[in-house]
Structure formats: structure tokens, C-alpha cells
Amino acid sequence: MKLKVVFGIVVSLVFTYFAFRDTNFGEVWQALKSVDYIWLLPALLSMGLSHFLRAVRWHYLCEPIKYIKTGPLFSATMIGYAANNIFPLRLGEFFRAYALAQSQVISKTSVFATIIVDRLLDILSLVVLMAVSVYFLPENSSEDSIIPMIKQGGYFVSAGAVALIVVMILMMQKTDATLSFFSKFLPHKLFGLLNKTVRSFLQGFMVFKKAEHYIAISTLSILIWLLYSGTVFFSFVAFRFELGYGAAIVLLVIISLGLMIPSSPGFIGTYHLFCKAGLAIYAIGDVEAVSFAVISHAMNTVPFTFVGLYYFWRENLSFSTINVKEPVGEENNN
């Protein structure tokens, strides 16, 4: 674990260096003075609302285990966000599971399973958003531009996203018939592995067996990512960037891909470099891009870290009682 922590810190240092090298911080300070900070309020509101809707979505995922009101789910969600910004290795997911398990007296293993499904929904949503984002990339006539190549790849991602969604729906609604179809052309050993993996995987998606849950979870997933994009868009307005909502979607996708790279707590460095690179696509200068990255990162982390710490204190939790080394499959009685 120590090696992973050191690796994450090194990655953040390297990305931070490339994000801020050759930066004139005097010019950055001047750029920060020209920001219309009032527009960061709706950006904050948009992000806060997305966190609340994530808790609402989590309610549906937990329903097969226990009916839980949104309040405790929101509390655990914010505790998880705070922990991810303070501790390495995305330990916030363990804090999130522990907080909910303690408050609702349920199995940490079961709660952690719903968190895995929650993250899988995010990955699927990001894949769909990647497919959509290529249609908002700017036109660029330069012969050495990589934008046409990105668009070409995006079209394949679009087709793949549609195919993936269709297959997942069929797997959930008509599992046996869909697996029978794949058995006709897959080798016996490969099909056996697919069959075992799919049936195990779908246990976590049992909540989708109810049509109303399927619609609710899908709608909430869309709204969550639209609000994420809204946060970026309102930040554009604050910085007086003449960029539309489509550009906000593109930048959100680029930043989200960057956050998948292991790094230090709070995604320092990776966030800033990918944000800067994304804005460069729209010809935003280095000074303005660095200023935007610094403010948007601080806005997305600092306030919600304090909110999470407040809930951590209110739930009477203690860092010493959260054993992140405890195997997920071995459960203590709560």
C-alpha cells in the first residue's frame, strides 16, 4: 500500500510540473482578478445538487438490501468525497460504505457492492458522454490537428456505447436468451467464463428488474452528469470564456479521463493538466487555462470536503475505527 501511495504522489508531482511549468504566476494573479466570481455560485449549486441526486440514485441501489432515506445516503456520500480528497488510494469508498453501514446497521459488504454498481454506472455514463462529446469538438482545418482523429475515434465509441447499452439491457431483461445467443459462436471455455461472470455481475443489478427503478436510475444518471457539465459551463461564464454547453461536456470528459489516473488525494496535478489540455482545444491561453484549473479544482474540492467532515463529525465517526485493510468479504457484526 505504501508503494501505491508513493506512486500516486509522484504521479501528481509530475503532472503538476507539466501543468504549471513556464507559468507566469503574476499574469495568473491578474487573470484571477478579472473573474466574475458571482457565477461560481450557480456552479457550486450545480455540483451540490449532483451530489444530492447521487444519494437519491444510491437509494434505489440499496433498496434490495434495505429501504434507506436520502438523508443518511447523502451524509455517507459526502463523507466519501471528503475522504477521497484527504486520503490516498480512493479510500473514500471505504469510508462511504462504513458510514452507511454504521448508521443503518447493515452489512458493509452489501453496501460496498452497491458502491461498485454506482461506480459502474458512472463508467457507463462517461462512455456515453464520450460518444456525445465528439459532436461538440471544434472544427480545425490545420493539417497536423488531432481533432479529426479524435472525432473518428469518437464515432466508434458512439457505436460501441449504443451496442453496450443494448447488450446490458438484454442481459438484464432476457439473461438466458441472450447468453444462449452468445453460446452459438463462442468457444466452450470462453462461454463458460462469460456465463459465470455475467450471472455474478448481474446480481448487483437486480434492482433494474423493476421497470420503474430502471427509468429512475437512468434518469438520475443523466441528470447527475448534466449537472457536472453545468458546473463547468457556469465556470466558463465566470471566466468570461465564450464557450457553450457542448464545450463544457468535452472538458468534463477530458478531466474525468484524467481523474482515472492514480494520483495523490484530491487529484492534484492530474486535474490541472487535463483541464489545461482540454481548454487548449478551444484556443484558451495557458494563463487563462491554469487560472481556470486552479479555481475550478478548488471549488469542486474544498467546500465539499468541509461538508463531508461536518457529516463525519455529526455521525460520531472516528478514523481509528475505520479499518480499510479489512477484507470486504469478511464482515463484523454491526
C-alpha positions in Angstrom: 0.0 0.0 0.0 2.9 2.4 0.8 4.3 1.9 -2.7 0.9 2.8 -4.2 0.7 5.9 -2.1 4.3 7.0 -3.1 3.5 6.2 -6.8 0.3 8.4 -6.6 2.3 11.3 -5.1 5.0 11.0 -7.7 2.4 11.0 -10.5 0.8 14.1 -9.0 4.1 15.9 -8.8 4.9 15.0 -12.4 1.5 16.2 -13.7 1.7 19.3 -11.6 5.1 20.2 -13.0 3.8 19.9 -16.6 0.6 21.8 -15.8 2.4 24.7 -14.3 5.8 24.8 -16.0 6.6 28.1 -17.7 3.6 29.7 -16.0 3.8 33.4 -15.2 2.1 33.5 -11.8 1.9 37.3 -11.9 -0.2 37.0 -15.1 -2.3 34.2 -13.4 -3.0 36.5 -10.5 -4.1 39.3 -12.8 -6.4 36.8 -14.6 -7.9 35.7 -11.3 -8.7 39.3 -10.5 -10.9 39.6 -13.7 -13.1 36.6 -12.8 -16.7 37.2 -12.2 -16.9 35.2 -9.1 -20.7 35.5 -8.6 -21.1 32.9 -11.4 -19.3 30.4 -9.3 -22.3 30.3 -7.0 -24.6 28.5 -9.6 -21.6 26.3 -10.4 -21.4 25.3 -6.7 -25.1 24.8 -6.6 -25.0 22.6 -9.7 -22.2 20.4 -8.1 -24.0 20.2 -4.8 -27.3 19.2 -6.5 -25.4 16.5 -8.4 -24.1 15.1 -5.1 -27.7 15.1 -3.7 -29.0 13.3 -6.8 -26.2 10.7 -6.5 -27.5 10.0 -3.0 -31.1 9.6 -4.4 -29.8 7.2 -7.0 -28.0 5.2 -4.3 -31.3 4.9 -2.5 -32.6 2.7 -5.4 -29.4 0.6 -5.5 -29.7 -0.1 -1.7 -33.4 -0.9 -1.9 -32.9 -4.7 -2.3 -30.9 -4.6 1.0 -32.9 -2.1 3.0 -35.1 0.9 2.4 -33.0 3.9 3.3 -34.0 7.6 3.2 -31.9 10.0 1.2 -30.5 11.9 4.3 -28.2 9.1 5.6 -27.2 8.3 2.0 -26.2 11.9 1.3 -24.3 12.1 4.6 -22.3 8.9 3.6 -21.8 10.2 0.1 -20.2 13.5 1.3 -18.1 11.6 3.9 -16.7 9.6 1.0 -16.0 12.7 -1.1 -14.1 14.3 1.8 -12.1 11.1 2.4 -11.1 10.9 -1.2 -9.8 14.5 -1.0 -7.8 13.7 2.2 -6.6 10.2 1.9 -4.8 8.3 -0.9 -6.0 5.3 -2.9 -9.6 6.4 -3.2 -10.2 5.3 0.4 -13.3 7.4 0.4 -15.3 4.4 -1.0 -14.4 2.5 2.2 -15.4 5.5 4.4 -18.6 5.8 2.5 -19.5 2.2 2.9 -18.5 2.2 6.6 -20.5 5.4 7.4 -23.7 4.0 5.8 -23.3 0.5 7.4 -22.9 2.1 10.8 -25.8 4.4 10.6 -28.2 1.8 9.1 -26.9 -1.3 10.9 -26.4 -3.3 7.8 -23.5 -5.3 6.2 -20.5 -3.3 5.0 -20.0 -6.0 2.3 -23.6 -5.4 0.9 -23.1 -1.6 1.0 -19.8 -1.9 -0.8 -21.4 -4.0 -3.5 -23.9 -1.1 -4.2 -21.0 1.3 -4.4 -19.3 -0.9 -7.0 -22.6 -0.8 -9.1 -22.7 3.0 -8.5 -19.2 3.4 -10.0 -20.1 1.1 -12.9 -23.0 3.3 -13.7 -20.6 6.3 -13.7 -18.3 4.5 -16.1 -21.2 3.7 -18.4 -22.4 7.3 -18.2 -18.9 8.5 -19.1 -18.7 6.2 -22.1 -22.0 7.6 -23.4 -20.8 11.2 -22.7 -17.6 10.5 -24.6 -19.7 9.4 -27.5 -21.7 12.6 -27.3 -18.8 14.9 -26.8 -17.2 14.3 -30.2 -20.1 16.2 -31.8 -19.1 19.3 -29.9 -15.4 19.3 -30.8 -14.4 22.5 -32.7 -13.7 22.4 -36.3 -9.9 22.7 -37.1 -8.5 22.9 -40.6 -4.9 22.6 -39.5 -3.2 19.6 -41.2 -1.5 18.5 -38.0 -4.6 18.8 -35.9 -5.6 15.6 -33.9 -9.2 16.7 -33.7 -10.3 14.8 -36.8 -8.6 11.7 -35.4 -10.4 12.2 -32.0 -13.7 12.6 -33.8 -13.1 9.5 -35.9 -12.4 7.5 -32.7 -15.5 9.1 -31.1 -17.8 7.8 -33.8 -16.6 4.3 -32.9 -17.1 5.0 -29.2 -20.6 6.1 -30.1 -21.4 2.9 -31.9 -19.8 0.9 -29.1 -21.7 2.8 -26.4 -25.1 2.0 -28.1 -24.1 -1.6 -28.5 -23.0 -1.9 -24.9 -26.2 -0.4 -23.6 -28.4 -2.7 -25.8 -26.4 -5.8 -24.7 -26.7 -4.8 -21.0 -30.4 -4.3 -21.2 -30.8 -7.6 -22.9 -28.6 -9.3 -20.3 -30.7 -7.8 -17.5 -34.2 -8.4 -19.1 -33.6 -11.7 -21.0 -30.5 -13.2 -19.5 -30.9 -16.8 -20.6 -31.9 -16.0 -24.1 -29.0 -13.5 -24.6 -26.4 -15.9 -23.2 -27.8 -18.7 -25.4 -27.2 -16.5 -28.4 -23.6 -15.9 -27.5 -23.1 -19.6 -26.8 -23.7 -20.4 -30.5 -20.4 -18.8 -31.7 -18.2 -18.5 -28.6 -15.7 -21.3 -27.7 -17.0 -23.6 -24.9 -14.4 -22.4 -22.3 -14.8 -18.7 -23.1 -18.6 -19.0 -22.9 -18.3 -20.8 -19.6 -16.3 -17.9 -18.2 -18.7 -15.3 -19.8 -21.7 -17.1 -18.3 -20.3 -17.3 -14.8 -19.1 -13.7 -14.9 -22.3 -12.2 -16.3 -24.5 -14.0 -13.8 -22.3 -12.9 -10.9 -22.2 -9.4 -12.2 -25.9 -9.1 -12.7 -26.6 -9.9 -9.1 -25.6 -6.4 -8.3 -28.1 -5.1 -10.9 -31.2 -6.9 -9.6 -32.6 -3.5 -8.8 -33.0 -3.0 -12.6 -35.5 -5.8 -12.8 -38.2 -3.4 -11.8 -39.0 -1.1 -14.7 -39.7 2.0 -12.6 -36.2 1.6 -11.0 -34.6 1.3 -14.4 -36.2 4.5 -15.5 -35.4 6.4 -12.3 -31.8 5.3 -12.1 -31.2 6.0 -15.8 -32.8 9.5 -15.5 -30.8 10.3 -12.4 -27.6 9.2 -14.0 -28.3 11.6 -16.9 -29.1 14.4 -14.6 -26.0 13.9 -12.5 -23.7 14.3 -15.5 -25.7 17.1 -16.9 -25.2 18.9 -13.6 -21.5 18.2 -13.7 -21.4 19.7 -17.2 -23.4 22.7 -15.8 -20.8 23.3 -13.2 -18.1 23.5 -15.9 -20.4 25.8 -18.0 -21.1 28.3 -15.2 -17.3 28.3 -14.6 -16.9 29.3 -18.2 -19.2 32.2 -17.7 -17.3 33.3 -14.5 -14.1 33.3 -16.5 -15.8 35.1 -19.5 -14.9 32.2 -21.9 -17.1 32.4 -24.9 -17.7 28.6 -24.8 -21.0 26.9 -24.9 -22.5 23.9 -23.0 -21.1 21.5 -25.6 -17.6 22.6 -24.8 -18.4 22.0 -21.1 -19.2 18.4 -21.9 -16.0 18.0 -23.8 -13.9 19.4 -21.0 -15.8 17.3 -18.4 -15.0 14.1 -20.4 -11.3 15.0 -20.7 -11.0 15.9 -17.0 -12.9 12.7 -16.0 -10.5 10.6 -18.0 -7.5 12.3 -16.3 -9.0 11.6 -12.9 -8.8 7.8 -13.6 -5.0 8.0 -13.4 -3.8 7.1 -9.9 -2.6 10.2 -8.1 -2.4 11.9 -4.7 -5.5 12.8 -2.7 -7.8 15.4 -4.3 -6.5 14.6 -7.8 -3.9 17.3 -7.6 -1.9 17.7 -10.9 -3.9 15.3 -13.0 -7.0 17.6 -12.8 -5.0 20.6 -13.6 -3.1 19.2 -16.6 -6.1 17.6 -18.2 -8.2 20.7 -17.6 -5.4 22.8 -19.3 -5.2 20.4 -22.2 -8.9 20.4 -22.7 -9.1 24.2 -22.8 -6.3 24.3 -25.3 -8.6 22.5 -27.8 -10.7 25.7 -27.7 -7.6 28.0 -28.0 -7.7 29.2 -24.4 -4.3 30.5 -23.5 -2.1 28.9 -20.8 -2.5 31.7 -18.3 -6.3 31.6 -18.5 -6.4 27.8 -18.6 -4.2 27.5 -15.5 -6.3 30.1 -13.7 -9.5 28.2 -14.6 -8.0 24.8 -13.5 -6.9 26.2 -10.1 -10.2 27.9 -9.3 -12.5 25.1 -10.6 -10.4 22.4 -8.8 -10.6 24.4 -5.5 -14.3 25.0 -5.9 -15.0 21.3 -6.6 -13.0 20.0 -3.6 -12.6 22.5 -0.7 -16.3 23.3 0.1 -17.4 19.7 -0.2 -14.5 18.4 1.8 -15.7 20.6 4.7 -19.3 19.4 4.2 -18.1 15.8 4.4 -16.0 16.5 7.5 -19.1 18.0 9.1 -21.1 14.9 8.4 -18.2 12.8 9.7 -18.3 14.7 13.0 -22.1 14.6 13.2 -22.2 10.8 12.7 -19.7 10.5 15.6 -17.3 8.5 13.4 -13.7 8.0 14.3 -10.7 7.5 11.9 -9.4 4.8 14.2 -12.5 2.6 13.9 -12.4 2.5 10.1 -10.2 -0.4 9.1 -9.7 -0.1 5.3 -7.5 -3.2 5.4 -10.5 -5.3 6.5 -11.3 -7.7 3.6 -14.7 -6.8 2.1 -15.8 -10.4 2.2 -15.2 -10.8 6.0 -17.9 -9.0 7.9 -18.1 -8.0 11.5 -21.5 -7.7 13.0 -22.7 -4.2 13.0 
